Amino acid sequence: MIIKILGLGCRNCNTLKENTEKALKELDIEAEVIKVEDFEEMATYGVMSPPALVIDDKVVSSGKILKTKEIVKILKKN
C-alpha cells in the first residue's frame, strides 16, 4: 500500500501525515507514506485544496484534516 499526503508543507499537512501514521500503527498495517509537496504532481490528482490523502493513487479525502479514527475507517475499507 502506498499512501500519499498532498500538501505544501503546512502544519495541516504535517498533522494529516502524523494522523495517518498513527492509524497505520493502530491497525498494524505496513505502508509507504510519501509526502508530496510539488503543486504540479498534486494537480495530477485533481486536488486544489490540500491537504489530501491518497491511497494507492485514489484520492480519499481533500481539503480537511482527518482525525486518526477517520483514517482508520478509510483504511479498513481499502
DRENTORKOL-3810 file (N, C-alpha, C; in nm, 4 decimals):
REM DRENTORKOL-3810
@n.u->0.0854; n.v->-0.1175; n.w->0.0000; ca.u->0.0000; ca.v->0.0000; ca.w->0.0000; c.u->0.0900; c.v->0.1237; c.w->0.0000
@n.u->0.0553; n.v->0.2168; n.w->-0.0857; ca.u->0.1266; ca.v->0.3441; ca.w->-0.0917; c.u->0.0286; c.v->0.4552; c.w->-0.0574
@n.u->0.0650; n.v->0.5323; n.w->0.0421; ca.u->-0.0195; ca.v->0.6429; ca.w->0.0863; c.u->0.0561; c.v->0.7730; c.w->0.0624
@n.u->-0.0126; n.v->0.8671; n.w->0.0002; ca.u->0.0485; ca.v->0.9973; ca.w->-0.0252; c.u->-0.0295; c.v->1.1053; c.w->0.0487
@n.u->0.0446; n.v->1.1958; n.w->0.1078; ca.u->-0.0129; ca.v->1.3136; ca.w->0.1710; c.u->0.0205; c.v->1.4300; c.w->0.0784
@n.u->-0.0817; n.v->1.4897; n.w->0.0185; ca.u->-0.0606; ca.v->1.6006; ca.w->-0.0738; c.u->-0.0781; c.v->1.7321; c.w->0.0002
@n.u->0.0220; n.v->1.8167; n.w->-0.0090; ca.u->0.0147; ca.v->1.9458; ca.w->0.0564; c.u->0.1440; c.v->2.0229; c.w->0.0385
@n.u->0.1406; n.v->2.1471; n.w->0.0753; ca.u->0.2551; ca.v->2.2348; ca.w->0.0520; c.u->0.3478; c.v->2.2461; c.w->0.1732
@n.u->0.3397; n.v->2.1508; n.w->0.2648; ca.u->0.4293; ca.v->2.1501; ca.w->0.3793; c.u->0.3794; c.v->2.2302; c.w->0.4978
@n.u->0.2530; n.v->2.2637; n.w->0.4984; ca.u->0.1971; ca.v->2.3432; ca.w->0.6084; c.u->0.1694; c.v->2.2544; c.w->0.7302
@n.u->0.1312; n.v->2.3180; n.w->0.8371; ca.u->0.1022; ca.v->2.2468; ca.w->0.9616; c.u->-0.0109; c.v->2.1460; c.w->0.9427
@n.u->-0.1141; n.v->2.1825; n.w->0.8657; ca.u->-0.2263; ca.v->2.0911; ca.w->0.8426; c.u->-0.1821; c.v->1.9642; c.w->0.7717
@n.u->-0.0933; n.v->1.9794; n.w->0.6751; ca.u->-0.0426; ca.v->1.8639; ca.w->0.6006; c.u->0.0398; c.v->1.7733; c.w->0.6915
@n.u->0.1203; n.v->1.8355; n.w->0.7778; ca.u->0.2013; ca.v->1.7583; ca.w->0.8721; c.u->0.1119; c.v->1.6828; c.w->0.9708
@n.u->0.0051; n.v->1.7465; n.w->1.0139; ca.u->-0.0891; ca.v->1.6822; ca.w->1.1065; c.u->-0.1563; c.v->1.5628; c.w->1.0397
@n.u->-0.1966; n.v->1.5782; n.w->0.9138; ca.u->-0.2588; ca.v->1.4672; ca.w->0.8416; c.u->-0.1611; c.v->1.3504; c.w->0.8295
@n.u->-0.0355; n.v->1.3799; n.w->0.8029; ca.u->0.0662; ca.v->1.2743; ca.w->0.7930; c.u->0.0815; c.v->1.2020; c.w->0.9270
@n.u->0.0892; n.v->1.2771; n.w->1.0345; ca.u->0.1021; ca.v->1.2169; ca.w->1.1675; c.u->-0.0190; c.v->1.1298; c.w->1.2010
@n.u->-0.1388; n.v->1.1801; n.w->1.1721; ca.u->-0.2605; ca.v->1.1034; ca.w->1.1999; c.u->-0.2667; c.v->0.9761; c.w->1.1160
@n.u->-0.2198; n.v->0.9845; n.w->0.9932; ca.u->-0.2165; ca.v->0.8669; ca.w->0.9055; c.u->-0.1210; c.v->0.7620; c.w->0.9603
@n.u->-0.0047; n.v->0.8061; n.w->1.0045; ca.u->0.0929; ca.v->0.7122; ca.w->1.0609; c.u->0.0394; c.v->0.6477; c.w->1.1890
@n.u->-0.0337; n.v->0.7233; n.w->1.2705; ca.u->-0.0949; ca.v->0.6671; ca.w->1.3922; c.u->-0.1995; c.v->0.5614; c.w->1.3557
@n.u->-0.2801; n.v->0.5903; n.w->1.2528; ca.u->-0.3838; ca.v->0.4959; ca.w->1.2099; c.u->-0.3214; c.v->0.3664; c.w->1.1582
@n.u->-0.2144; n.v->0.3783; n.w->1.0826; ca.u->-0.1453; ca.v->0.2598; ca.w->1.0314; c.u->-0.0912; c.v->0.1755; c.w->1.1459
@n.u->-0.0337; n.v->0.2421; n.w->1.2438; ca.u->0.0217; ca.v->0.1712; ca.w->1.3593; c.u->-0.0897; c.v->0.1023; c.w->1.4382
@n.u->-0.2015; n.v->0.1734; n.w->1.4553; ca.u->-0.3148; ca.v->0.1172; ca.w->1.5297; c.u->-0.3682; c.v->-0.0096; c.w->1.4635
@n.u->-0.3695; n.v->-0.0106; n.w->1.3311; ca.u->-0.4204; ca.v->-0.1261; ca.w->1.2573; c.u->-0.3113; c.v->-0.2279; c.w->1.2257
@n.u->-0.1885; n.v->-0.1967; n.w->1.2625; ca.u->-0.0738; ca.v->-0.2826; ca.w->1.2350; c.u->-0.0612; c.v->-0.3110; c.w->1.0844
@n.u->-0.0695; n.v->-0.2028; n.w->1.0066; ca.u->-0.0567; ca.v->-0.2112; ca.w->0.8609; c.u->0.0744; c.v->-0.1454; c.w->0.8206
@n.u->0.1477; n.v->-0.2142; n.w->0.7358; ca.u->0.2695; ca.v->-0.1547; ca.w->0.6825; c.u->0.2366; c.v->-0.0879; c.w->0.5498
@n.u->0.2795; n.v->0.0346; n.w->0.5357; ca.u->0.2554; ca.v->0.1089; ca.w->0.4127; c.u->0.3647; c.v->0.2129; c.w->0.3969
@n.u->0.3890; n.v->0.2495; n.w->0.2742; ca.u->0.4836; ca.v->0.3567; ca.w->0.2458; c.u->0.4058; c.v->0.4876; c.w->0.2483
@n.u->0.4482; n.v->0.5806; n.w->0.3316; ca.u->0.3833; ca.v->0.7115; ca.w->0.3417; c.u->0.4753; c.v->0.8144; c.w->0.2770
@n.u->0.4242; n.v->0.8783; n.w->0.1726; ca.u->0.5026; ca.v->0.9750; ca.w->0.0960; c.u->0.4357; c.v->1.1107; c.w->0.1058
@n.u->0.5148; n.v->1.2120; n.w->0.1338; ca.u->0.4637; ca.v->1.3488; ca.w->0.1354; c.u->0.4915; c.v->1.4119; c.w->-0.0004
@n.u->0.3888; n.v->1.4608; n.w->-0.0654; ca.u->0.4021; ca.v->1.5235; ca.w->-0.1970; c.u->0.3776; c.v->1.6730; c.w->-0.1805
@n.u->0.4812; n.v->1.7518; n.w->-0.2072; ca.u->0.4700; ca.v->1.8970; ca.w->-0.1926; c.u->0.4794; c.v->1.9703; c.w->-0.3255
@n.u->0.4918; n.v->1.8954; n.w->-0.4342; ca.u->0.5010; ca.v->1.9554; ca.w->-0.5670; c.u->0.3602; c.v->1.9847; c.w->-0.6194
@n.u->0.3341; n.v->2.1125; n.w->-0.6468; ca.u->0.1997; ca.v->2.1527; ca.w->-0.6890; c.u->0.1563; c.v->2.0830; c.w->-0.8175
@n.u->0.2474; n.v->2.0683; n.w->-0.9130; ca.u->0.2124; ca.v->2.0031; ca.w->-1.0403; c.u->0.1711; c.v->1.8583; c.w->-1.0185
@n.u->0.2410; n.v->1.7880; n.w->-0.9304; ca.u->0.2033; ca.v->1.6489; ca.w->-0.9021; c.u->0.0683; c.v->1.6427; c.w->-0.8314
@n.u->0.0440; n.v->1.7378; n.w->-0.7392; ca.u->-0.0861; ca.v->1.7417; ca.w->-0.6719; c.u->-0.1975; c.v->1.7648; c.w->-0.7730
@n.u->-0.1722; n.v->1.8497; n.w->-0.8715; ca.u->-0.2730; ca.v->1.8803; ca.w->-0.9729; c.u->-0.3092; c.v->1.7578; c.w->-1.0559
@n.u->-0.2150; n.v->1.6641; n.w->-1.0708; ca.u->-0.2463; ca.v->1.5428; ca.w->-1.1483; c.u->-0.3550; c.v->1.4593; c.w->-1.0804
@n.u->-0.3722; n.v->1.4785; n.w->-0.9506; ca.u->-0.4779; ca.v->1.4092; ca.w->-0.8767; c.u->-0.6066; c.v->1.4905; c.w->-0.8724
@n.u->-0.6032; n.v->1.6108; n.w->-0.9287; ca.u->-0.7211; ca.v->1.6965; ca.w->-0.9278; c.u->-0.7436; c.v->1.7649; c.w->-0.7948
@n.u->-0.6428; n.v->1.7678; n.w->-0.7104; ca.u->-0.6549; ca.v->1.8278; ca.w->-0.5775; c.u->-0.6200; c.v->1.9755; c.w->-0.5858
@n.u->-0.7157; n.v->2.0587; n.w->-0.5488; ca.u->-0.6930; ca.v->2.2021; ca.w->-0.5478; c.u->-0.6951; c.v->2.2596; c.w->-0.4072
@n.u->-0.7432; n.v->2.1794; n.w->-0.3113; ca.u->-0.7457; ca.v->2.2273; ca.w->-0.1729; c.u->-0.6816; c.v->2.1240; c.w->-0.0804
@n.u->-0.5524; n.v->2.1404; n.w->-0.0563; ca.u->-0.4838; ca.v->2.0483; ca.w->0.0338; c.u->-0.5232; c.v->2.0750; c.w->0.1789
@n.u->-0.4951; n.v->1.9860; n.w->0.2694; ca.u->-0.4243; ca.v->1.8612; ca.w->0.2474; c.u->-0.5160; c.v->1.7547; c.w->0.1885
@n.u->-0.4538; n.v->1.6579; n.w->0.1243; ca.u->-0.5299; ca.v->1.5480; ca.w->0.0663; c.u->-0.4636; c.v->1.4161; c.w->0.1026
@n.u->-0.5460; n.v->1.3137; n.w->0.1124; ca.u->-0.4987; ca.v->1.1793; ca.w->0.1430; c.u->-0.5260; c.v->1.0918; c.w->0.0213
@n.u->-0.4206; n.v->1.0281; n.w->-0.0276; ca.u->-0.4301; ca.v->0.9430; ca.w->-0.1460; c.u->-0.3838; c.v->0.8028; c.w->-0.1071
@n.u->-0.4676; n.v->0.7044; n.w->-0.1327; ca.u->-0.4313; ca.v->0.5656; ca.w->-0.1043; c.u->-0.4302; c.v->0.4893; c.w->-0.2359
@n.u->-0.3137; n.v->0.4340; n.w->-0.2675; ca.u->-0.2948; ca.v->0.3593; ca.w->-0.3924; c.u->-0.3501; c.v->0.4365; c.w->-0.5122
@n.u->-0.3088; n.v->0.5615; n.w->-0.5232; ca.u->-0.3426; ca.v->0.6526; ca.w->-0.6336; c.u->-0.4898; c.v->0.6919; c.w->-0.6412
@n.u->-0.5655; n.v->0.6709; n.w->-0.5334; ca.u->-0.7055; ca.v->0.7134; ca.w->-0.5287; c.u->-0.7211; c.v->0.8187; c.w->-0.4183
@n.u->-0.7714; n.v->0.9358; n.w->-0.4553; ca.u->-0.7930; ca.v->1.0426; ca.w->-0.3572; c.u->-0.9125; c.v->1.0028; c.w->-0.2701
@n.u->-0.8881; n.v->0.9900; n.w->-0.1404; ca.u->-0.9953; ca.v->0.9512; ca.w->-0.0492; c.u->-1.0429; c.v->1.0680; c.w->0.0376
@n.u->-0.9649; n.v->1.1757; n.w->0.0395; ca.u->-1.0042; ca.v->1.2941; ca.w->0.1156; c.u->-0.9215; c.v->1.4131; c.w->0.0694
@n.u->-0.9851; n.v->1.5300; n.w->0.0650; ca.u->-0.9092; ca.v->1.6522; ca.w->0.0374; c.u->-0.9774; c.v->1.7699; c.w->0.1040
@n.u->-0.8954; n.v->1.8676; n.w->0.1408; ca.u->-0.9476; ca.v->1.9901; ca.w->0.1978; c.u->-0.9757; c.v->1.9876; c.w->0.3458
@n.u->-0.9409; n.v->1.8762; n.w->0.4138; ca.u->-0.9625; ca.v->1.8744; ca.w->0.5583; c.u->-0.8596; c.v->1.7840; c.w->0.6252
@n.u->-0.8430; n.v->1.8072; n.w->0.7544; ca.u->-0.7505; ca.v->1.7268; ca.w->0.8332; c.u->-0.8310; c.v->1.6140; c.w->0.8963
@n.u->-0.8086; n.v->1.4942; n.w->0.8481; ca.u->-0.8788; ca.v->1.3797; ca.w->0.9038; c.u->-0.8197; c.v->1.3428; c.w->1.0396
@n.u->-0.9063; n.v->1.3028; n.w->1.1305; ca.u->-0.8616; ca.v->1.2535; ca.w->1.2600; c.u->-0.8169; c.v->1.1082; c.w->1.2423
@n.u->-0.7401; n.v->1.0611; n.w->1.3368; ca.u->-0.6879; ca.v->0.9246; ca.w->1.3284; c.u->-0.8002; c.v->0.8230; c.w->1.3122
@n.u->-0.9075; n.v->0.8368; n.w->1.3894; ca.u->-1.0173; ca.v->0.7387; ca.w->1.3817; c.u->-1.0862; c.v->0.7423; c.w->1.2448
@n.u->-1.0912; n.v->0.8581; n.w->1.1808; ca.u->-1.1491; ca.v->0.8670; ca.w->1.0461; c.u->-1.0606; c.v->0.7935; c.w->0.9456
@n.u->-0.9306; n.v->0.8071; n.w->0.9619; ca.u->-0.8371; ca.v->0.7396; ca.w->0.8716; c.u->-0.8431; c.v->0.5886; c.w->0.8924
@n.u->-0.8600; n.v->0.5454; n.w->1.0169; ca.u->-0.8744; ca.v->0.4026; ca.w->1.0459; c.u->-0.9932; c.v->0.3457; c.w->0.9682
@n.u->-1.1057; n.v->0.4156; n.w->0.9698; ca.u->-1.2249; ca.v->0.3697; ca.w->0.8958; c.u->-1.1967; c.v->0.3589; c.w->0.7466
@n.u->-1.1275; n.v->0.4586; n.w->0.6917; ca.u->-1.0945; ca.v->0.4578; ca.w->0.5483; c.u->-1.0032; c.v->0.3407; c.w->0.5164
@n.u->-0.9033; n.v->0.3184; n.w->0.6008; ca.u->-0.8092; ca.v->0.2090; ca.w->0.5757; c.u->-0.8771; c.v->0.0734; c.w->0.5833
@n.u->-0.9731; n.v->0.0598; n.w->0.6721; ca.u->-1.0451; ca.v->-0.0686; ca.w->0.6829; c.u->-1.1236; c.v->-0.0984; c.w->0.5562
@n.u->-1.1748; n.v->0.0057; n.w->0.4904; ca.u->-1.2490; ca.v->-0.0119; ca.w->0.3650; c.u->-1.1584; c.v->-0.0539; c.w->0.2504
@n.u->-1.0331; n.v->-0.0101; n.w->0.2551; ca.u->-0.9400; ca.v->-0.0391; ca.w->0.1459; c.u->-0.8679; c.v->-0.1675; c.w->0.1761
END
